[in-house]
């Protein structure tokens, strides 16, 4: 991963990077390669306790003399179930003179516990990680806070309400409930299909029915779902509705939902009606929020509106949107069948995040548009 957003694998036939002893060869213009020596940085393995669970962590610090102005960042996870120790973003930040603390989330990698998407529990873990990282790096950093992406948009601000964070930076996270996220995804699918107001009304009713099922533990909502299911049966486009969960619930029988609904759709303890905006209203430290303009996994309409309202209320939020990018701030090429081929992280995103954490945004940052 390069600072300008290019990325790839050294195993690719036309790889931009080739590993050599103690360095890499980076392919440039006209196929010429430049030797880049390894950057020296220290990595200290550790573990800490959170809610009676041992979590494995690692502090990554740029080499050189201790710098009391250097920011310290705790990386907060998205929904992935991979070890944080292979997170490329951590090394991008460290290469920009930021001390970084990463840790395996509970139930993942070297950490104990079970995997969950319970925002309260994950926020407690992130707060414990910040306390531990502060102690490890004492005397070698200045401001300390969180950076994360996607689901971290729910977790990191909540963690900041339980810890003395100096800042929070979020990439392509949402400020809507998970239920609203599901509905917005289906509305985005409807726009892609060119559907009108009648389809929107049906989607809203479907979302209300599936929300009632989930919030009641699959005890209520069957009559509402059956009614909208009958109407959608005559709509050819209904087969193309997915969302986060409503599409699958639409195509499941009542018997399946009664027997397996909680196991299939609610086994990760997600807080479905979590009020993300209410959490942000509690915070007064600086926040960075970066959105992907054409995010299919997390459509931004509700989040854009919520951030604008919070900024008008005086909250210290710096918000940006990268147009024509998908989840991950990924640029893409549209294929004939409507699918997308992803090409790179949009130029400017990584510089924006690292500059903001370092307290010196100067821009411009690629095609980023500031939200005022």
C-alpha positions as CSV (number, residue, x, y, z in Angstrom):
1,X,0.0,0.0,0.0
2,X,1.4,3.4,-1.1
3,X,0.6,6.7,0.5
4,X,-1.0,7.8,-2.8
5,X,-3.5,4.9,-2.6
6,X,-1.9,2.4,-5.0
7,X,-1.9,-1.1,-3.6
8,X,-1.2,-4.6,-4.7
9,X,0.6,-7.9,-3.9
10,X,4.2,-8.8,-4.4
11,X,2.9,-12.0,-5.9
12,X,1.2,-10.2,-8.8
13,X,2.9,-10.9,-12.2
14,X,3.3,-7.1,-12.7
15,X,3.9,-6.2,-9.1
16,X,5.0,-2.6,-8.4
17,X,7.1,-3.9,-5.5
18,X,9.7,-6.6,-5.4
19,X,11.2,-7.7,-2.1
20,X,15.0,-7.8,-1.9
21,X,17.4,-8.3,1.1
22,X,16.6,-5.5,3.6
23,X,14.8,-3.3,1.0
24,X,12.2,-3.3,-1.8
25,X,12.5,-2.4,-5.4
26,X,9.7,0.0,-6.4
27,X,8.8,0.1,-10.1
28,X,8.5,3.6,-11.5
29,X,8.0,5.2,-14.9
30,X,9.3,3.3,-17.9
31,X,9.7,0.2,-15.8
32,X,12.7,1.5,-13.9
33,X,13.0,0.4,-10.3
34,X,14.2,2.4,-7.3
35,X,15.6,0.8,-4.2
36,X,13.7,1.8,-1.0
37,X,15.5,0.8,2.3
38,X,13.4,-0.5,5.2
39,X,12.2,2.2,7.6
40,X,13.3,1.5,11.1
41,X,10.5,1.3,13.7
42,X,10.1,-0.6,17.0
43,X,7.3,-3.1,17.6
44,X,6.5,-4.2,21.2
45,X,4.2,-7.1,21.8
46,X,1.9,-6.9,24.8
47,X,-1.4,-8.0,26.2
48,X,-4.0,-6.3,28.4
49,X,-7.3,-7.1,30.1
50,X,-10.8,-5.9,29.1
51,X,-14.0,-7.1,30.7
52,X,-12.3,-10.2,32.1
53,X,-10.7,-11.1,28.7
54,X,-7.0,-11.0,27.7
55,X,-6.4,-9.2,24.4
56,X,-3.2,-9.3,22.4
57,X,-1.7,-6.0,21.3
58,X,1.3,-4.4,19.7
59,X,2.8,-0.9,19.9
60,X,4.4,0.3,16.7
61,X,6.6,3.4,17.1
62,X,8.7,5.2,14.5
63,X,12.4,5.0,15.2
64,X,14.4,7.9,16.4
65,X,14.4,10.1,19.5
66,X,11.3,10.2,21.6
67,X,9.0,12.9,20.4
68,X,6.5,14.2,23.0
69,X,4.5,15.9,20.2
70,X,4.0,12.6,18.3
71,X,0.3,11.5,18.2
72,X,-0.6,8.0,19.5
73,X,-3.4,6.2,17.7
74,X,-5.4,3.1,18.8
75,X,-6.6,1.4,15.7
76,X,-10.3,0.3,16.1
77,X,-11.6,-2.6,14.1
78,X,-14.3,-2.8,11.5
79,X,-16.3,-6.0,11.2
80,X,-13.4,-8.1,9.9
81,X,-12.3,-11.3,11.6
82,X,-8.6,-11.1,10.7
83,X,-5.7,-10.3,13.0
84,X,-4.9,-6.6,13.4
85,X,-1.2,-7.4,13.3
86,X,-1.4,-7.6,9.5
87,X,-3.2,-4.2,9.1
88,X,-1.4,-2.2,6.5
89,X,-2.9,1.0,7.6
90,X,-1.0,0.8,10.9
91,X,2.3,0.9,9.0
92,X,1.2,3.7,6.8
93,X,0.4,5.8,10.0
94,X,3.7,4.8,11.6
95,X,5.6,5.8,8.4
96,X,4.0,9.3,8.9
97,X,5.5,9.7,12.4
98,X,2.4,8.4,14.3
99,X,2.7,5.9,17.1
100,X,0.2,3.1,16.6
101,X,-1.3,0.6,18.9
102,X,-3.1,-2.4,17.3
103,X,-4.8,-5.3,19.0
104,X,-6.7,-8.4,18.0
105,X,-10.3,-8.0,18.8
106,X,-11.9,-10.5,21.2
107,X,-12.3,-13.9,19.6
108,X,-9.8,-13.1,16.8
109,X,-6.1,-13.9,16.3
110,X,-4.2,-14.2,19.5
111,X,-6.9,-12.7,21.7
112,X,-9.2,-14.6,24.0
113,X,-13.0,-14.4,24.1
114,X,-15.6,-14.8,21.3
115,X,-16.2,-12.7,18.2
116,X,-19.0,-10.2,18.7
117,X,-20.4,-7.0,17.1
118,X,-21.8,-5.7,20.4
119,X,-20.7,-2.0,20.1
120,X,-20.7,-1.5,23.9
121,X,-18.4,-4.4,24.5
122,X,-16.1,-3.5,21.6
123,X,-16.0,0.1,22.9
124,X,-15.0,-1.1,26.3
125,X,-12.1,-3.0,24.6
126,X,-11.0,0.0,22.6
127,X,-11.1,2.2,25.8
128,X,-8.9,-0.4,27.6
129,X,-6.5,-0.4,24.7
130,X,-6.1,3.3,24.8
131,X,-5.4,3.2,28.5
132,X,-2.8,0.5,28.0
133,X,-1.2,2.2,25.0
134,X,-0.9,5.5,27.0
135,X,1.0,3.6,29.7
136,X,3.3,1.8,27.3
137,X,4.2,4.9,25.4
138,X,4.4,7.3,28.4
139,X,6.7,10.3,27.7
140,X,6.9,9.5,24.0
141,X,3.7,11.0,22.6
142,X,1.4,14.0,22.8
143,X,-2.2,13.7,21.8
144,X,-3.8,10.2,21.8
145,X,-7.0,9.0,20.2
146,X,-8.7,6.6,17.9
147,X,-8.7,5.8,14.2
148,X,-10.9,3.2,12.5
149,X,-13.1,2.5,9.5
150,X,-16.5,1.1,8.7
151,X,-18.0,-0.5,11.8
152,X,-15.4,1.5,13.9
153,X,-17.7,4.5,13.2
154,X,-20.1,3.0,15.7
155,X,-17.4,1.8,18.2
156,X,-14.6,4.4,18.3
157,X,-16.9,7.4,19.3
158,X,-18.6,5.3,21.9
159,X,-15.1,4.3,23.3
160,X,-14.3,8.0,23.4
161,X,-17.2,8.6,25.8
162,X,-15.5,6.1,28.2
163,X,-11.9,7.3,27.9
164,X,-9.8,10.5,27.8
165,X,-9.4,10.5,24.0
166,X,-8.1,13.7,22.4
167,X,-9.5,12.9,18.9
168,X,-11.4,10.4,16.8
169,X,-10.9,9.8,13.1
170,X,-13.3,7.7,11.1
171,X,-13.2,6.5,7.5
172,X,-16.4,5.4,5.7
173,X,-18.4,4.9,8.9
174,X,-22.1,5.6,9.5
175,X,-24.1,7.9,11.7
176,X,-27.4,5.9,11.4
177,X,-28.7,2.8,13.2
178,X,-27.9,-0.6,11.7
179,X,-31.6,-0.9,10.8
180,X,-31.4,2.4,8.9
181,X,-28.2,1.2,7.2
182,X,-30.1,-1.9,5.9
183,X,-32.9,0.3,4.6
184,X,-30.6,2.8,3.0
185,X,-28.8,0.0,1.2
186,X,-32.1,-1.2,-0.3
187,X,-33.0,2.3,-1.3
188,X,-29.6,2.6,-3.0
189,X,-30.3,-0.6,-4.9
190,X,-33.7,0.8,-6.0
191,X,-32.0,3.9,-7.3
192,X,-29.5,1.8,-9.3
193,X,-32.5,-0.1,-10.8
194,X,-34.2,3.1,-11.7
195,X,-37.3,2.4,-9.5
196,X,-39.8,5.0,-8.4
197,X,-41.7,6.1,-5.4
198,X,-43.9,3.0,-5.3
199,X,-40.8,0.8,-4.9
200,X,-39.5,3.2,-2.2
201,X,-42.8,2.8,-0.2
202,X,-42.6,-1.0,-0.4
203,X,-39.0,-1.0,0.7
204,X,-39.8,1.2,3.7
205,X,-42.6,-1.2,4.7
206,X,-40.2,-4.2,4.3
207,X,-37.6,-2.5,6.4
208,X,-40.2,-1.8,9.1
209,X,-41.4,-5.4,9.1
210,X,-37.9,-6.9,9.3
211,X,-36.9,-4.4,12.0
212,X,-39.9,-5.5,14.1
213,X,-38.8,-9.1,13.8
214,X,-35.2,-8.4,14.8
215,X,-36.0,-6.0,17.7
216,X,-38.6,-8.5,19.1
217,X,-36.2,-11.4,18.9
218,X,-38.2,-12.9,16.0
219,X,-41.4,-13.0,18.1
220,X,-43.4,-10.2,16.2
221,X,-43.6,-8.8,12.7
222,X,-44.7,-11.9,10.7
223,X,-48.1,-10.4,9.7
224,X,-46.4,-7.2,8.4
225,X,-43.7,-9.2,6.5
226,X,-46.3,-11.5,5.0
227,X,-48.3,-8.6,3.7
228,X,-45.4,-6.9,2.0
229,X,-44.1,-10.2,0.8
230,X,-47.3,-10.8,-1.1
231,X,-47.1,-7.4,-2.8
232,X,-43.4,-7.8,-3.7
233,X,-44.1,-11.3,-5.2
234,X,-45.4,-9.5,-8.3
235,X,-42.4,-7.2,-8.6
236,X,-39.5,-8.7,-10.7
237,X,-37.1,-6.3,-9.1
238,X,-37.7,-7.7,-5.6
239,X,-35.2,-10.5,-6.3
240,X,-32.5,-7.9,-6.6
241,X,-33.1,-6.4,-3.1
242,X,-30.5,-7.3,-0.6
243,X,-29.6,-4.7,2.0
244,X,-27.7,-6.0,5.0
245,X,-30.4,-8.6,6.0
246,X,-33.9,-7.7,4.7
247,X,-33.5,-9.3,1.3
248,X,-32.6,-12.6,2.9
249,X,-35.4,-12.3,5.4
250,X,-37.8,-11.5,2.6
251,X,-36.9,-14.8,0.8
252,X,-37.0,-16.9,4.0
253,X,-40.2,-18.6,5.1
254,X,-41.9,-17.8,8.3
255,X,-41.0,-21.3,9.6
256,X,-37.3,-20.7,8.8
257,X,-37.4,-17.3,10.5
258,X,-39.1,-18.7,13.6
259,X,-36.6,-21.6,13.9
260,X,-33.4,-20.0,12.6
261,X,-33.9,-16.3,12.5
262,X,-32.0,-15.3,15.6
263,X,-29.1,-17.7,14.7
264,X,-28.9,-16.4,11.1
265,X,-29.4,-12.7,11.6
266,X,-28.9,-11.8,15.2
267,X,-26.1,-14.1,16.6
268,X,-23.5,-11.3,16.9
269,X,-25.2,-9.2,19.5
270,X,-25.4,-6.1,17.3
271,X,-27.3,-3.2,18.8
272,X,-29.8,-2.7,16.0
273,X,-31.3,0.6,17.1
274,X,-28.0,2.0,18.3
275,X,-28.2,5.9,18.2
276,X,-24.8,6.9,16.7
277,X,-25.8,10.6,16.5
278,X,-26.6,10.7,20.2
279,X,-23.1,9.4,21.0
280,X,-21.5,12.1,18.8
281,X,-23.5,14.7,20.6
282,X,-21.7,13.8,23.8
283,X,-18.3,14.4,22.4
284,X,-16.4,17.7,22.2
285,X,-13.0,16.5,21.0
286,X,-12.0,17.0,17.3
287,X,-13.5,14.4,15.0
288,X,-12.6,13.6,11.4
289,X,-15.2,11.8,9.3
290,X,-14.5,10.7,5.7
291,X,-17.2,9.4,3.4
292,X,-17.2,7.4,0.2
293,X,-19.5,9.2,-2.3
294,X,-21.0,6.0,-3.8
295,X,-20.8,3.7,-0.9
296,X,-22.9,0.6,-1.6
297,X,-22.2,-1.1,1.7
298,X,-23.0,2.0,3.7
299,X,-24.9,4.6,1.7
300,X,-24.1,8.0,3.0
301,X,-27.3,10.0,2.7
302,X,-28.4,9.7,6.4
303,X,-24.9,10.1,7.6
304,X,-24.2,13.2,5.5
305,X,-27.3,14.8,7.0
306,X,-26.5,13.8,10.5
307,X,-22.9,15.2,10.3
308,X,-24.2,18.4,8.8
309,X,-26.6,18.9,11.7
310,X,-24.0,18.1,14.3
311,X,-21.6,20.7,12.7
312,X,-24.3,23.3,12.6
313,X,-24.8,22.6,16.3
314,X,-21.2,23.5,16.9
315,X,-19.6,20.1,17.2
316,X,-15.8,20.2,16.1
317,X,-16.2,17.8,13.1
318,X,-14.1,17.9,10.0
319,X,-16.0,16.0,7.3
320,X,-15.0,15.1,3.8
321,X,-16.5,13.1,0.9
322,X,-14.5,11.4,-1.9
323,X,-16.8,11.4,-4.9
324,X,-17.1,8.3,-7.1
325,X,-15.7,6.0,-4.5
326,X,-17.1,2.9,-2.8
327,X,-16.6,1.5,0.7
328,X,-13.0,1.7,1.6
329,X,-12.6,5.0,-0.3
330,X,-12.0,2.7,-3.3
331,X,-12.1,4.0,-6.9
332,X,-13.7,1.7,-9.4
333,X,-14.6,1.0,-13.0
334,X,-18.3,0.3,-13.7
335,X,-18.8,-3.0,-15.7
336,X,-21.6,-3.6,-18.2
337,X,-23.5,-5.7,-15.8
338,X,-23.5,-3.0,-13.1
339,X,-20.8,-4.6,-11.0
340,X,-17.7,-2.7,-10.0
341,X,-14.0,-3.5,-10.5
342,X,-12.0,-1.8,-7.8
343,X,-8.7,-0.2,-8.8
344,X,-7.1,1.7,-5.9
345,X,-7.7,3.7,-2.7
346,X,-8.5,7.3,-3.9
347,X,-5.4,9.5,-3.9
348,X,-5.5,11.9,-1.0
349,X,-7.4,9.7,1.5
350,X,-4.3,8.4,3.4
351,X,-2.6,11.8,3.3
352,X,-5.8,13.4,4.7
353,X,-6.1,11.0,7.6
354,X,-2.4,11.1,8.6
355,X,-2.1,14.9,8.2
356,X,-5.3,15.4,10.3
357,X,-4.0,13.1,13.0
358,X,-0.7,15.0,13.0
359,X,-2.7,18.3,13.3
360,X,-1.7,19.9,10.0
361,X,-4.2,19.5,7.2
362,X,-3.1,21.7,4.3
363,X,-4.8,20.0,1.2
364,X,-5.8,19.6,-1.4
365,X,-6.4,15.9,-0.9
366,X,-7.1,14.4,-4.3
367,X,-10.8,14.9,-5.2
368,X,-11.9,15.2,-1.6
369,X,-14.7,17.7,-1.0
370,X,-15.1,19.3,2.4
371,X,-18.6,19.1,3.9
372,X,-19.5,22.5,5.5
